[in-house]
Amino acid sequence: MAQNATIYKVELSVADMDRHYYETHKLTVAKHPSETDERLMVRLVAFALNAHEHLEMTKGLSTDDEPDVWQKSLSGEIELWVALGLPSEKVLRQSCSKADKVIVYPYGGRVAEMWWDKIKGSASRFDNLEVTSFSEADTRALAKLASRAMKIQVNIQDGDVMVSFDESIVYVTPTKWKGAA
């Protein structure tokens, strides 16, 4: 029998000094049975880094033709496609053809670095693709914050990210491997 998703209630307050975006998002996040706490928290940080009034979580792992987070225009076009992990070149190509801008957040330490070494040559042709990685130490620290009910504060300044929840603070330093043109 298939397991059901676990529901997380998240109040995500974003203070992004780089983009002058200050808002609180009340999110109901379904954590797929195969999703780790680390991936869930990376998804929330990716949401915070791209926060916008029209940004929304998708079905994520439970569907193959949607990203983890996306932003659509009022007429339904995909303005932003945010994917986590290590997508194949085929998935990158399809994503870049569907959306105005695609951001991939790889994580996992050495595995992510090997993925990027393998794919960066073919990824260079996608002008609308950005690849920004998170270190393994940062994502493991984020995983320890995961809880079914969270009030998270994310502060972003000069590209650095501070995630605070209860008495815990995790500093995340995203590393841009490829910028969009």
N, C-alpha and C positions, 0 to 999 in steps of 0.2 A: 504494500500500500504506500502511495506517495505521501511524503511529508508536506505539510503546509508551510507557507512562509511565516516567519516571525515578524510581528508588527512592532516597529519602534516609533515612539512619539518624540519628535525632536523640535525644540525651539532653537533656531539657529540665528544668532544675532551677528551680523556682519558689519564691521567697520573697516572699509577698504579706503585708506587714505590715498592710495595710488590712483584710484578711479573716482574718488569722492562719492562713494556709494555707502549709505548707512541705512540699514533696514533689518527688521526681524522677520524671519520666515518660519511659519509653523508648518512642519512637514510630518506626514505620515509615511514612513519608509518601510517597505516590505523587504525583509532580508530573506533571500532565497535559501533553501536548506543547504545548498552547496557553497554559499557565500560565507567567507570568514569575517570575523570582526575587523580585521585589518582592511579588507576590501570595502566594507561598509563605511569605515571611517575615512578612507581615501575618497570614497564617493561624496561624503559630506564636505570634505575639504575642497574637492573639485567644484562642488556646487558653490561653496563660498567664494572661491577664486573667480567664478564667472557669474556671480549673483546678479539677477535682473528680475524685474517684476514678471516677465513671461517665461523665466527658466523653470523647468520642472523635471522631477525624477520620472523615469520611464519604468517599464516592466523589467528592464535590466537583463539579468541572466536568464529569465524565463522566456525570452524571445530573441531570435537571431537577427531580426531586421531593424532593431532599434538600438540606439546607444544607451549609455547609463543615465545620461542627463541630456536634455535638449532644450532649445529655445526655438519656438516657431513664431512666424509673423502672424498678424491677425487674419491673413488670407491663407494660412496653412503651410507656407514655404518654411523649410528648415533653415534657420539662420545660423544656428550653432549646434554642432554634434560633438558631445563630449564622451570619449570612450576611456575605459580603464584597462590596464593590463598590457598584453602583448599581441595585438591583432596581426593577422597575416597581411601580406601585401595585397591580396585580393580584397580583404575587408577594408583596408585603407582606401583602395581605389574606388570601391563602391561607396564608401562614406563620403569621400571627397567629391563624388559626382552628385550626391544627394543634397549636400549642405553648402551654404556660403562659406562657412569656416568649420574646420574640424580640429579638435584638440585631443591629443592622446596623452594620458598620464600613466606611463609605465612605472612599475615598482617591482621590487623583488631582488634588489642588489645585483649581483653578478649575472644572474639570469637575464635581467632587463638590459644590462650592458651588452651581453652577447646578442640578444634580439636586435638591439639598435645597430650594432656592428654589421649584422647580416642584412638589415633592411634599409639602412640609411641611404644607400646608393639609389635604390628605386624610389624611395620616399622623396628624394630631392625634386622630383618633377611635379609634385603637388604644391602649387603656390598657396593653396588655402589650408595647408596642414601645419599645425604647430605640435611639437612634441616636448613635453616638460616632465622630467622625472622627479621622483621622490626617493630619498635614500632609504635603505632597508631599516636603519636605526630609527629614522623618523616615523616610518609607517608602523613599526612594531610598537613604538611608544604610543602612537595614536590608538592602536588596537586595545591597549590597556584601559582606555577611557570609555570604551563601548558599554552602553547600558540601555535597557529597554525604554527608559524615559530620560531624556537629556535636555539640559539647557546649556547650550554651547555658545561661547563667545569667540569669534574669530576676528583677529585684528591683522590687517595686511598693510605693510608699509615698506617701501623700497624693495618689493618683491619677497620679503620675508613674511612668514605667517606664524602667528601665535594663536594656539588653540587652547582655550581654558574651559574647564568643566569642574564644578565643585572646587576643590582645593588644588587640583592638578593643572599644570601648564605644560604644553608640549610645543617646542619651537620646531617649525618645519621650514627647510630651505629648498624650495623647488629649483631645479637646474634645467634651464632651457637647452635642449639638444637641437631643436630646429624651430625657427620662427616662421610665421606665415608672412608671405610677401605683402 
